[in-house]
């Protein structure tokens, strides 16, 4: 089973998705990641506890 999280950034530009991912997911490395513009998706083999980093960044777990 995999766990997919979507990260949406509102109103700010992200130049380094890897740094943001490391903060949100406490340096856990995803199996797969895709990102572009304001949205990134990260797939893990175990459930994650995303860190709250502010109201301009929304993290949602997608149904898989």
DSSP file (Angstrom, degrees, kcal/mol; ACC not computed):
  #  RESIDUE AA STRUCTURE BP1 BP2  ACC     N-H-->O    O-->H-N    N-H-->O    O-->H-N    TCO  KAPPA ALPHA  PHI   PSI    X-CA   Y-CA   Z-CA
    1    1 A X              0   0    0      0, 0.0     2,-0.3     0, 0.0     0, 0.0   0.000 360.0 360.0 360.0 143.4    0.0    0.0    0.0
    2    2 A X        -     0   0    0     62,-0.1     2,-0.5     2,-0.0    43,-0.2  -0.851 360.0-142.9-120.1 159.5    1.2    3.5   -0.7
    3    3 A X  E     -A   44   0A   0     41,-2.7    41,-2.8    -2,-0.3     2,-0.5  -0.983  15.6-162.9-125.0 120.1    0.3    6.9    0.8
    4    4 A X  E     -AB  43  62A   0     58,-0.6    58,-3.0    -2,-0.5     2,-0.4  -0.890   4.2-170.2-111.5 131.6    0.1    9.9   -1.5
    5    5 A X  E     -AB  42  61A   0     37,-2.6    37,-2.5    -2,-0.5     2,-0.5  -0.961  10.0-151.1-121.1 135.9    0.1   13.5   -0.2
    6    6 A X  E     -AB  41  60A   0     54,-3.2    54,-2.6    -2,-0.4     2,-0.5  -0.925   7.8-161.3-107.1 128.6   -0.6   16.6   -2.2
    7    7 A X  E     -AB  40  59A   0     33,-3.3    33,-2.5    -2,-0.5     2,-0.5  -0.946   6.4-169.7-110.8 121.8    1.1   19.8   -1.2
    8    8 A X  E     -AB  39  58A   0     50,-2.9    50,-2.9    -2,-0.5     2,-0.5  -0.953   7.8-155.0-115.1 128.3   -0.5   23.0   -2.5
    9    9 A X  E     - B   0  57A   0     29,-3.0     2,-0.6    -2,-0.5    48,-0.2  -0.890  10.2-153.3-104.5 127.8    1.3   26.3   -2.1
   10   10 A X        -     0   0    0     46,-3.3     3,-0.1    -2,-0.5    -2,-0.0  -0.893  66.3 -18.7-109.8 115.7   -0.9   29.4   -2.1
   11   11 A X  S    S+     0   0    0     -2,-0.6     2,-0.3     1,-0.1    -1,-0.1   0.507 111.7  87.5  76.6   5.8    0.4   32.8   -3.3
   12   12 A X  S    S-     0   0    0     44,-0.2     2,-0.4    26,-0.1    -1,-0.1  -0.963  72.4-120.1-134.0 154.4    4.2   32.1   -3.0
   13   13 A X        -     0   0    0     -2,-0.3     2,-0.6    -3,-0.1    25,-0.1  -0.747  18.0-150.3 -93.5 139.0    6.8   30.7   -5.3
   14   14 A X        +     0   0    0     -2,-0.4     3,-0.2    23,-0.3    23,-0.1  -0.945  17.5 175.5-109.5 118.4    8.7   27.5   -4.4
   15   15 A X  S    S+     0   0    0     -2,-0.6     2,-0.4     1,-0.2    -1,-0.1   0.700  76.5  36.0 -91.9 -22.7   12.2   27.3   -5.9
   16   16 A X     >  +     0   0    0      1,-0.1     4,-1.6     2,-0.0     3,-0.3  -0.800  56.9 177.6-137.9  93.5   13.2   24.1   -4.1
   17   17 A X  H  > S+     0   0    0     -2,-0.4     4,-2.9     1,-0.2     5,-0.2   0.811  82.2  61.9 -64.8 -30.5   10.6   21.5   -3.6
   18   18 A X  H  > S+     0   0    0      2,-0.2     4,-2.3     1,-0.2    -1,-0.2   0.908 104.1  47.8 -64.3 -41.2   13.1   19.1   -2.0
   19   19 A X  H  > S+     0   0    0     -3,-0.3     4,-1.6     2,-0.2    -1,-0.2   0.922 113.7  47.2 -64.8 -43.1   13.8   21.5    0.9
   20   20 A X  H  X S+     0   0    0     -4,-1.6     4,-2.7     1,-0.2     5,-0.2   0.923 111.5  51.4 -63.4 -44.1   10.0   22.1    1.4
   21   21 A X  H  X S+     0   0    0     -4,-2.9     4,-2.8     1,-0.2     6,-0.3   0.903 107.4  53.3 -58.3 -42.7    9.4   18.3    1.3
   22   22 A X  H  <>S+     0   0    0     -4,-2.3     5,-1.7     1,-0.2    -1,-0.2   0.854 112.0  45.0 -64.2 -34.5   12.1   17.7    3.9
   23   23 A X  H ><5S+     0   0    0     -4,-1.6     3,-0.8     3,-0.2    -2,-0.2   0.946 117.1  43.1 -71.8 -49.2   10.5   20.2    6.3
   24   24 A X  H 3<5S+     0   0    0     -4,-2.7    27,-2.6     1,-0.2    -2,-0.2   0.897 125.1  33.2 -65.6 -41.5    7.0   18.9    5.8
   25   25 A X  T ><5S-     0   0    0     -4,-2.8     3,-2.1    -5,-0.2    -1,-0.2   0.079 108.6-114.3-108.4  23.5    7.8   15.2    6.0
   26   26 A X  T < 5S-     0   0    0     -3,-0.8    -3,-0.2     1,-0.3    -4,-0.2   0.856  73.0 -55.6  50.1  47.1   10.8   15.4    8.4
   27   27 A X  T 3 <S+     0   0    0     -5,-1.7     2,-0.3    -6,-0.3    -1,-0.3   0.560  93.0 149.7  65.5  10.7   13.4   14.3    5.9
   28   28 A X    <   -     0   0    0     -3,-2.1     2,-0.5    -7,-0.2    -1,-0.2  -0.604  45.7-129.3 -71.0 133.5   11.5   11.0    5.0
   29   29 A X        -     0   0    0     -2,-0.3     2,-0.1    -3,-0.1    -1,-0.1  -0.728  18.5-134.8 -90.0 128.1   12.3   10.2    1.4
   30   30 A X        -     0   0    0     -2,-0.5    14,-0.3     1,-0.1     3,-0.1  -0.353  11.2-130.9 -76.4 159.8    9.3    9.5   -0.8
   31   31 A X  S    S+     0   0    0     12,-3.1     2,-0.3     1,-0.3    13,-0.2   0.834  94.5   3.9 -71.6 -34.7    9.1    6.6   -3.3
   32   32 A X  E     -C   43   0A   0     11,-1.3    11,-2.9     2,-0.0     2,-0.3  -0.992  66.9-174.8-150.7 147.7    8.0    9.0   -5.9
   33   33 A X  E     +C   42   0A   0     -2,-0.3     2,-0.3     9,-0.2     9,-0.2  -0.992   3.4 178.6-147.3 141.3    7.6   12.8   -6.2
   34   34 A X  E     +C   41   0A   0      7,-2.4     7,-3.3    -2,-0.3     2,-0.3  -0.994  11.8 163.7-138.0 143.9    6.2   15.1   -8.8
   35   35 A X  E     +C   40   0A   0     -2,-0.3     2,-0.3     5,-0.3     5,-0.2  -0.992   7.6 157.5-158.8 154.4    5.9   18.8   -8.6
   36   36 A X  E >   -C   39   0A   0      3,-2.0     3,-1.8    -2,-0.3     2,-0.3  -0.828  63.3 -18.0-176.3 137.3    5.4   21.8  -10.8
   37   37 A X  T 3  S-     0   0    0     -2,-0.3   -23,-0.3     1,-0.2     3,-0.0  -0.441 127.2 -18.3  63.2-120.3    4.0   25.3  -10.3
   38   38 A X  T 3  S+     0   0    0     -2,-0.3   -29,-3.0   -25,-0.1     2,-0.4   0.397 122.8  69.6-102.8   0.7    2.0   25.4   -7.1
   39   39 A X  E <   +AC   8  36A   0     -3,-1.8    -3,-2.0   -31,-0.2     2,-0.3  -0.968  49.3 176.3-129.8 136.5    1.3   21.7   -6.5
   40   40 A X  E     -AC   7  35A   0    -33,-2.5   -33,-3.3    -2,-0.4     2,-0.4  -0.982  13.0-154.9-131.2 147.3    3.5   18.7   -5.6
   41   41 A X  E     -AC   6  34A   0     -7,-3.3    -7,-2.4    -2,-0.3     2,-0.4  -0.972   8.5-169.1-122.6 141.7    2.6   15.1   -4.9
   42   42 A X  E     -AC   5  33A   0    -37,-2.5   -37,-2.6    -2,-0.4     2,-0.5  -0.994   6.1-157.0-134.6 126.1    4.7   12.8   -2.8
   43   43 A X  E     +AC   4  32A   0    -11,-2.9   -12,-3.1    -2,-0.4   -11,-1.3  -0.904  14.9 179.6-109.4 127.4    4.2    9.0   -2.5
   44   44 A X  E     -A    3   0A   0    -41,-2.8   -41,-2.7    -2,-0.5   -14,-0.1  -0.827  34.5-133.8-122.1 160.6    5.4    7.1    0.6
   45   45 A X  S    S+     0   0    0     -2,-0.3     2,-0.3   -43,-0.2   -41,-0.1   0.460  94.3  37.8 -91.5  -2.2    5.4    3.4    1.6
   46   46 A X  S    S-     0   0    0    -43,-0.2   -43,-0.1     0, 0.0    -2,-0.0  -0.975  99.1 -88.4-142.2 154.2    4.2    4.3    5.2
   47   47 A X        -     0   0    0     -2,-0.3     2,-0.3   -45,-0.1    -2,-0.1  -0.320  44.6-147.9 -63.5 148.5    1.8    7.0    6.5
   48   48 A X        -     0   0    0     -4,-0.1     2,-0.6   -20,-0.0   -23,-0.1  -0.802  15.0-140.0-116.7 157.2    3.3   10.3    7.3
   49   49 A X        -     0   0    0     -2,-0.3    -2,-0.0   -24,-0.1   -23,-0.0  -0.835  30.8-147.8-112.7  87.8    2.6   13.0    9.9
   50   50 A X        -     0   0    0     -2,-0.6     2,-0.4     1,-0.1   -25,-0.2  -0.266  12.0-123.4 -61.1 141.6    3.1   16.2    7.9
   51   51 A X        -     0   0    0    -27,-2.6     2,-0.5   -28,-0.2    -1,-0.1  -0.681  23.5-118.2 -83.2 135.0    4.5   19.2    9.9
   52   52 A X        +     0   0    0     -2,-0.4     3,-0.1     1,-0.1     6,-0.1  -0.638  36.3 173.4 -74.3 122.7    2.3   22.3    9.8
   53   53 A X        -     0   0    0     -2,-0.5     2,-0.2     1,-0.4     3,-0.1   0.225  55.0 -61.1-118.1  13.0    4.4   25.0    8.1
   54   54 A X    >   -     0   0    0      3,-0.2     3,-1.3     1,-0.1    -1,-0.4  -0.481  54.7 -77.1 126.9 164.8    1.8   27.8    7.8
   55   55 A X  T 3  S+     0   0    0      1,-0.3    -1,-0.1    -2,-0.2     3,-0.0   0.562 117.7  66.4 -76.4  -7.8   -1.5   28.7    6.3
   56   56 A X  T 3  S+     0   0    0     -3,-0.1   -46,-3.3     1,-0.1     2,-0.5   0.477  96.3  61.9 -89.6  -2.2    0.0   29.3    2.8
   57   57 A X  E <   -B    9   0A   0     -3,-1.3     2,-0.5   -48,-0.2    -4,-0.3  -0.973  68.6-167.2-128.0 118.0    0.9   25.6    2.4
   58   58 A X  E     -B    8   0A   0    -50,-2.9   -50,-2.9    -2,-0.5     2,-0.5  -0.896   1.4-165.0-108.8 130.3   -1.9   23.0    2.4
   59   59 A X  E     +B    7   0A   0     -2,-0.5     2,-0.4   -52,-0.2   -52,-0.2  -0.964  11.6 176.5-116.3 125.6   -1.1   19.2    2.8
   60   60 A X  E     -B    6   0A   0    -54,-2.6   -54,-3.2    -2,-0.5     2,-0.5  -0.977  27.6-131.9-127.9 140.7   -3.8   16.7    1.9
   61   61 A X  E     -B    5   0A   0     -2,-0.4     2,-0.3   -56,-0.2   -56,-0.3  -0.818  27.3-144.2 -88.0 127.8   -3.6   12.9    1.9
   62   62 A X  E     -B    4   0A   0    -58,-3.0   -58,-0.6    -2,-0.5     2,-0.3  -0.649  19.2-108.3 -91.0 148.3   -5.1   11.6   -1.3
   63   63 A X              0   0    0     -2,-0.3   -60,-0.1     1,-0.1    -1,-0.1  -0.582 360.0 360.0 -73.7 133.2   -7.1    8.4   -1.5
   64   64 A X              0   0    0     -2,-0.3    -1,-0.1   -62,-0.1   -62,-0.1   0.376 360.0 360.0-121.3 360.0   -5.2    5.6   -3.2
